[in-house]
């Protein structure tokens, strides 16, 4: 009976996928161990349609992604805006800019990464996740991070083991703004290149991801951070274009906490806002 139920669920999913243009999902991230655990915990609800997506934070331990705020894109994630309805503001989510700040901090602290290695450990049938067939991938990423700042020297060996359950049955390109195949950039060109080369081979979008990160310092002290992201609800449904619009009276700000800058415009005259709210022909 279980096998019959799984077959019925798959048939219904594939039928819905061919009938509707849009995906609605809920994803939960939990984390334990380590100092960064609380910041990683979240519950989000997402709406996607082709290259358009909106991901709203229903729960979040990260102040930059406060409850009620949301990310939105209309070009498959090339340009992403973070919207804060409470403050009635929005800001361009510029990963290159943020990684530039991170890179600057790494240089200031003389931080370096050595002995980077990314290994693919396995690829097999992952079974069903929320009724969708998946492939289970396993990777191990390891490197040594050294830091020297104001007379303080610190060396940490890091091993990150990941399990990823991905599906190729979903085709909405904008799902990638939350259901990412690869982790955020580390800020080290060599390690980032290795990660892209290996994990870029994953087919489809992750519906579940489990990461076990072990950090060991030069004194042998070990810290383990376990993070699990899992899509808990998934349905195929038409999503109206209005879902992806930013209200015209919201003001543009900066992700780094600064204003939009001299000469910036707001409301209906803002060119970025016009681009985002432009209706499809």
Backbone torsions as a table, in degrees:
resi	resn	phi	psi	omega
1	UNK	NA	-35.7	179.5
2	UNK	-63.6	-42.5	179.8
3	UNK	-63.7	-40.8	179.1
4	UNK	-63.0	-41.6	179.0
5	UNK	-63.1	-39.3	179.1
6	UNK	-65.5	-40.0	179.0
7	UNK	-64.7	-43.5	179.2
8	UNK	-61.8	-43.6	179.8
9	UNK	-61.7	-40.8	-179.7
10	UNK	-66.8	-42.1	178.9
11	UNK	-62.5	-44.0	179.1
12	UNK	-62.7	-40.8	179.8
13	UNK	-63.8	-47.3	-178.1
14	UNK	-66.2	-35.3	177.1
15	UNK	-65.8	-43.9	178.8
16	UNK	-64.4	-39.7	-178.4
17	UNK	-60.7	-32.8	-179.2
18	UNK	-86.3	-8.7	-174.9
19	UNK	-103.8	-27.0	-174.9
20	UNK	-119.7	149.5	174.4
21	UNK	-106.0	90.0	178.6
22	UNK	154.3	152.8	177.7
23	UNK	-133.8	135.4	174.5
24	UNK	-120.1	129.6	-177.0
25	UNK	-143.0	159.3	171.6
26	UNK	-123.7	134.1	-179.6
27	UNK	-131.4	138.5	-180.0
28	UNK	-118.5	134.1	176.0
29	UNK	-118.1	126.3	176.3
30	UNK	-121.3	151.7	-177.8
31	UNK	-149.8	142.2	178.0
32	UNK	-146.6	147.8	-178.0
33	UNK	85.0	142.1	178.2
34	UNK	85.2	162.0	-176.2
35	UNK	-78.0	-18.4	-176.5
36	UNK	-95.9	4.4	-173.7
37	UNK	-59.5	-47.4	-176.1
38	UNK	-63.1	-37.0	-178.5
39	UNK	-67.0	-25.6	-174.7
40	UNK	-86.6	-17.1	-176.9
41	UNK	-70.3	136.1	179.6
42	UNK	-165.5	160.9	167.9
43	UNK	-131.8	125.7	-179.2
44	UNK	-126.4	154.9	170.9
45	UNK	-120.8	133.8	-176.2
46	UNK	-124.7	148.2	174.8
47	UNK	-128.2	129.9	177.9
48	UNK	-134.7	151.0	174.3
49	UNK	-153.0	103.3	-177.8
50	UNK	62.5	-118.9	-179.9
51	UNK	-88.2	0.9	-176.1
52	UNK	-103.6	141.2	179.3
53	UNK	-153.1	149.8	171.2
54	UNK	-135.5	129.8	179.0
55	UNK	-125.9	113.8	-176.3
56	UNK	-104.6	137.6	-179.3
57	UNK	-89.1	109.2	177.7
58	UNK	-85.7	-29.4	172.7
59	UNK	-144.4	144.0	-178.9
60	UNK	-162.0	139.4	174.9
61	UNK	-98.9	3.8	-178.3
62	UNK	-106.7	122.2	-177.2
63	UNK	-63.3	-27.9	178.7
64	UNK	-73.5	-14.0	179.6
65	UNK	-127.4	58.1	-173.1
66	UNK	-64.3	154.9	178.6
67	UNK	-54.0	130.4	-179.5
68	UNK	95.2	-20.2	177.4
69	UNK	-77.7	163.9	-179.5
70	UNK	-151.9	155.7	174.0
71	UNK	-100.4	146.4	178.4
72	UNK	-145.0	141.5	177.0
73	UNK	-141.9	155.0	175.1
74	UNK	-126.6	6.0	-177.6
75	UNK	-132.0	34.5	177.1
76	UNK	73.8	16.5	177.1
77	UNK	100.9	-0.3	177.1
78	UNK	-63.8	-40.6	174.9
79	UNK	-124.8	121.6	-180.0
80	UNK	-121.9	137.3	175.7
81	UNK	-114.5	138.7	171.8
82	UNK	-98.6	124.7	-174.5
83	UNK	-113.7	133.0	178.3
84	UNK	-116.3	95.1	-177.6
85	UNK	-61.8	-32.7	-179.4
86	UNK	-64.0	-42.4	179.3
87	UNK	-89.5	-8.3	-177.7
88	UNK	57.1	48.1	-179.7
89	UNK	-133.6	164.7	172.8
90	UNK	-146.1	155.2	-179.0
91	UNK	-145.3	145.7	177.2
92	UNK	-70.8	127.6	179.6
93	UNK	-85.0	90.6	-173.3
94	UNK	-100.0	94.7	-178.6
95	UNK	-64.2	-35.1	179.0
96	UNK	-62.2	-41.4	179.1
97	UNK	-64.9	-44.8	-179.1
98	UNK	-66.6	-37.6	177.2
99	UNK	-69.3	-27.8	175.1
100	UNK	-64.5	-42.7	175.9
101	UNK	-63.7	-42.0	179.8
102	UNK	-64.0	-41.5	178.5
103	UNK	-63.3	-38.6	177.3
104	UNK	-63.9	-39.4	178.3
105	UNK	-66.1	-38.6	178.6
106	UNK	-61.9	-41.4	179.6
107	UNK	-67.3	-40.0	-178.5
108	UNK	-62.9	-35.0	-179.1
109	UNK	-95.8	10.9	-179.0
110	UNK	51.5	43.6	-177.8
111	UNK	-87.4	131.9	179.3
112	UNK	-134.2	154.9	177.1
113	UNK	-118.4	129.5	-179.3
114	UNK	-129.8	164.3	178.6
115	UNK	52.6	44.5	179.7
116	UNK	-71.8	142.0	179.5
117	UNK	-151.8	134.3	176.1
118	UNK	-126.8	121.9	-177.2
119	UNK	-120.8	136.0	170.4
120	UNK	-89.8	120.4	-174.8
121	UNK	-96.5	-20.7	-177.9
122	UNK	-179.1	160.8	175.5
123	UNK	-151.9	118.2	-178.8
124	UNK	-151.9	174.8	177.7
125	UNK	-59.8	129.5	-178.4
126	UNK	-101.3	1.6	-178.4
127	UNK	72.8	-161.5	-178.2
128	UNK	-97.5	137.3	170.2
129	UNK	-124.3	123.2	-171.3
130	UNK	45.1	41.4	175.6
131	UNK	79.7	9.1	-176.4
132	UNK	-116.0	133.5	178.9
133	UNK	-67.3	140.0	-177.4
134	UNK	-133.2	164.6	169.0
135	UNK	-113.1	133.7	-179.0
136	UNK	-97.7	120.9	177.8
137	UNK	-109.7	146.8	176.6
138	UNK	-130.2	131.8	-178.6
139	UNK	-133.2	153.9	171.0
140	UNK	-129.7	123.9	176.9
141	UNK	-114.6	129.2	-179.4
142	UNK	-137.8	148.8	178.2
143	UNK	-168.2	166.4	176.5
144	UNK	-114.5	127.8	-179.5
145	UNK	-110.7	123.8	-179.6
146	UNK	-116.1	142.8	-178.4
147	UNK	-139.5	139.7	176.1
148	UNK	-136.4	113.5	-174.9
149	UNK	-148.7	123.0	176.8
150	UNK	51.4	46.2	177.4
151	UNK	81.2	-0.7	-179.9
152	UNK	-102.7	127.3	178.5
153	UNK	-116.1	133.6	-177.5
154	UNK	-144.6	135.2	177.6
155	UNK	-127.1	129.8	-178.3
156	UNK	-131.1	129.6	173.9
157	UNK	-95.5	129.9	-175.1
158	UNK	-122.8	132.0	175.0
159	UNK	-126.8	121.6	-178.6
160	UNK	-118.5	111.4	178.5
161	UNK	-102.7	124.9	-175.3
162	UNK	-122.8	140.9	170.8
163	UNK	-117.6	130.2	-176.6
164	UNK	-130.2	124.3	175.7
165	UNK	-103.0	105.4	-173.8
166	UNK	-114.6	150.5	177.5
167	UNK	-122.7	142.8	175.3
168	UNK	-101.5	9.0	-178.0
169	UNK	-83.8	-13.0	178.3
170	UNK	-102.0	135.2	-174.8
171	UNK	-119.2	1.0	-179.3
172	UNK	-69.5	109.0	-173.2
173	UNK	-57.6	-35.1	-174.5
174	UNK	-73.7	-7.2	174.4
175	UNK	-57.1	-25.0	-176.7
176	UNK	-66.2	-13.2	179.2
177	UNK	-71.9	-19.8	174.2
178	UNK	-119.9	-42.6	-178.9
179	UNK	-89.8	73.7	-174.4
180	UNK	-83.3	143.2	175.0
181	UNK	-78.2	-35.9	-176.9
182	UNK	-114.6	151.5	177.8
183	UNK	-72.1	166.9	174.7
184	UNK	-56.8	155.1	-178.3
185	UNK	-61.5	146.1	178.4
186	UNK	-83.3	-19.6	-177.2
187	UNK	94.3	-1.3	176.9
188	UNK	-111.7	121.1	-173.3
189	UNK	-58.3	-42.8	-177.8
190	UNK	-64.9	-46.3	-179.8
191	UNK	-68.0	-41.9	179.2
192	UNK	-61.1	-38.5	179.2
193	UNK	-64.6	-42.0	179.1
194	UNK	-64.6	-41.7	-179.8
195	UNK	-63.9	-45.2	179.8
196	UNK	-62.4	-40.0	-176.8
197	UNK	-64.3	-40.1	-177.1
198	UNK	-87.9	-54.7	-173.8
199	UNK	-76.4	-15.4	174.9
200	UNK	-67.4	-12.9	179.8
201	UNK	-80.8	-8.8	179.2
202	UNK	-62.1	132.4	-179.7
203	UNK	-93.1	120.5	176.2
204	UNK	91.5	-159.2	-175.7
205	UNK	-112.8	139.4	178.2
206	UNK	-70.4	127.1	172.8
207	UNK	-97.7	-15.2	176.6
208	UNK	-152.5	140.3	178.5
209	UNK	-143.1	130.7	176.5
210	UNK	-124.3	127.3	-178.8
211	UNK	-122.5	131.2	175.4
212	UNK	-118.2	104.4	-175.1
213	UNK	-106.0	118.6	-179.8
214	UNK	-112.2	121.3	179.7
215	UNK	-113.3	128.6	-179.5
216	UNK	-126.6	121.1	-178.4
217	UNK	-86.0	-179.3	-174.3
218	UNK	-67.4	-15.5	178.3
219	UNK	-93.6	0.1	179.5
220	UNK	89.1	3.0	178.9
221	UNK	-74.3	130.7	-175.0
222	UNK	-114.7	139.5	176.0
223	UNK	-128.3	130.7	-177.4
224	UNK	-117.6	126.3	178.1
225	UNK	-117.1	119.8	178.6
226	UNK	-108.8	124.4	-179.0
227	UNK	-128.0	132.2	179.0
228	UNK	-127.8	123.9	172.0
229	UNK	-112.5	130.1	-179.2
230	UNK	-145.4	133.6	172.6
231	UNK	-75.2	121.9	-176.1
232	UNK	-102.2	-20.3	177.8
233	UNK	-141.3	140.1	-178.8
234	UNK	-151.3	130.0	175.9
235	UNK	-147.0	150.0	175.7
236	UNK	-93.2	127.0	-177.9
237	UNK	-160.5	149.0	175.8
238	UNK	-67.7	137.8	-179.7
239	UNK	-119.8	120.0	-178.4
240	UNK	-66.4	149.2	-179.9
241	UNK	-60.1	-27.9	-179.2
242	UNK	-61.4	-21.8	179.2
243	UNK	-59.8	-30.4	-171.6
244	UNK	-101.3	12.0	-178.7
245	UNK	-93.9	145.8	172.6
246	UNK	-97.4	131.0	178.5
247	UNK	-53.1	138.2	-172.8
248	UNK	-63.4	-23.0	-177.2
249	UNK	-93.0	4.6	177.1
250	UNK	-74.7	145.7	-176.3
251	UNK	-100.3	139.7	177.6
252	UNK	-78.4	135.3	175.7
253	UNK	-130.5	-168.0	179.2
254	UNK	-113.6	144.5	176.6
255	UNK	-63.1	-22.7	-178.2
256	UNK	-89.9	11.8	174.3
257	UNK	86.6	8.7	179.3
258	UNK	-105.7	168.1	179.7
259	UNK	-72.9	175.6	-177.5
260	UNK	-70.9	-16.2	176.7
261	UNK	102.1	161.4	-178.0
262	UNK	-62.0	135.5	177.5
263	UNK	87.0	-2.2	178.5
264	UNK	-71.9	154.7	179.7
265	UNK	-117.2	167.5	178.8
266	UNK	-141.0	175.1	179.8
267	UNK	63.6	-146.6	-175.3
268	UNK	-68.1	-16.7	-178.6
269	UNK	-87.5	-6.6	-176.6
270	UNK	-74.8	119.7	-176.9
271	UNK	-64.3	-34.4	177.8
272	UNK	-65.8	-41.6	179.8
273	UNK	-66.4	-38.3	177.4
274	UNK	-61.4	-42.2	-179.5
275	UNK	-62.4	-43.9	-175.7
276	UNK	-69.3	-36.9	-176.1
277	UNK	-91.6	2.4	-180.0
278	UNK	-62.9	129.7	-178.3
279	UNK	-73.8	144.7	174.1
280	UNK	-69.4	144.2	179.7
281	UNK	-68.3	NA	NA
